């Protein structure tokens, strides 16, 4: 019922809506608002804060169906999946009362900042630092490729608050920072991706934070972060699966109707078999996504399944989209057929929110017990 309801709502907007927003540089605000009003953005949050009381599995359904309608919403990966999940798990009652109702309704958006120019996937090298100043904190440093800051009310920032004496690694903590806080500057990073969400470099120049802005336990940020990163990977997989489904639906419809040699081109195995193979790969990725989401919601270690789902989904989406474009011939690059403009987003999902190489490192080390390579 949830899947059908989201598909119907998102289908009322469709890919032409996405294209128009991308072309004008606007946000998908109407779609976001509609999803929030229907309760879909907070489907995984506690009911006492306006949520649906369900789980990450249900949020992946929302994310996938919106993308399958041709309107991928990358901010779902960040605001509901990471930030709201971490607040629901580690926030104080006051923090939850302050933020979760708005996040559940979609009236509030929150960005997430962990990546740095010199840290990348190595969170132990994070240099953005929060130091105590009486009862408050002072935050300084730089974050890189932070999505959606221009439409967020706050940013959840991962910062160094100390160093482990035994390992020399950073002790990390999480902080909620208003996007209009004095000392915070955001610089837009131009990218060649057709998407309403924009990327930013953030500069924190001695940003003052009250004690109520520390989320969870000081120094326990890395463990806390991973409670949000697995949902982020699952949402990335859901977006990819949705794009793959959208592309295959477009390609199959075109192949059934397009006739050049007296029969629909879909009757030719050179067209049919690659599309069929792409369909198999998308459906297999969706199964792994379902397994990973179920595992997360039932407190089963979801790291392996989440990584595999993200890997499989990104590869399947790119294969499906590329083959859909090939099926359309020259029309595959035409704006009116609504395929080529999704390539940047699909390709991004092979790299972010975790690269395919880091996923393969994880699987080699943890699933196959091979020696660590980095």
SULJOWO-V126680 format. One record per backbone hydrogen bond with DSSP energy under -1.0 kcal/mol. NH is the residue of the N-H (numbers start at 1). CO is the residue of the C=O. If there is no record, write none. Layout:
# SULJOWO-V126680
nh-><NH/NH>
co-><CO/CO>
This chain:
# SULJOWO-V126680
nh-><5/6/7/8/9/10/11/13/14/18/19/20/21/22/23/24/25/26/29/32/33/34/35/36/37/38/39/40/43/45/49/50/51/52/53/54/59/60/61/62/63/64/65/66/67/68/69/70/71/76/77/79/81/83/84/86/87/88/89/90/91/96/97/98/99/100/103/104/105/106/108/111/113/119/120/122/123/125/126/129/130/131/133/136/137/138/139/140/141/143/144/146/148/151/152/153/154/155/156/157/158/159/160/161/164/168/171/173/175/176/177/179/181/184/185/187/189/193/195/200/201/202/203/204/205/207/209/213/214/215/220/221/224/225/226/227/228/229/230/232/233/234/235/236/237/238/239/240/241/242/243/244/245/246/247/248/249/250/251/252/253/254/255/256/257/258/265/266/267/268/271/272/273/275/276/277/278/279/280/281/282/283/284/285/286/287/288/289/290/291/292/293/294/295/296/297/298/299/300/306/307/308/309/310/311/312/313/314/315/316/317/318/319/320/321/322/323/324/325/326/327/328/329/331/332/333/334/337/338/342/343/346/347/348/349/350/351/352/356/359/360/361/362/363/364/365/366/367/368/370>
co-><1/2/3/4/5/6/7/10/10/14/15/16/17/18/19/20/21/21/27/28/29/30/31/32/33/34/36/35/40/42/46/47/46/42/45/43/55/56/57/58/59/60/61/62/63/64/65/67/66/73/74/75/76/78/79/82/83/84/85/86/87/92/93/94/95/96/99/100/101/102/102/154/156/116/116/119/121/122/123/140/160/138/136/133/209/131/207/129/204/202/115/200/198/148/149/109/109/177/111/175/113/173/128/171/169/164/162/159/157/213/155/153/178/181/203/201/199/191/193/146/187/143/185/141/183/139/137/210/211/174/217/172/220/221/222/224/225/225/226/228/229/230/231/232/233/234/235/236/237/238/239/240/241/242/243/244/245/246/247/248/249/250/251/252/253/254/258/255/264/265/268/268/269/271/272/273/274/275/276/277/278/279/280/281/282/283/284/285/286/287/288/289/290/291/292/293/294/296/295/302/303/304/305/306/307/308/309/310/311/312/313/314/315/316/317/318/319/320/321/322/323/324/326/328/329/330/331/334/335/339/340/342/343/344/345/347/348/348/350/355/356/357/358/359/360/361/362/363/363/364>
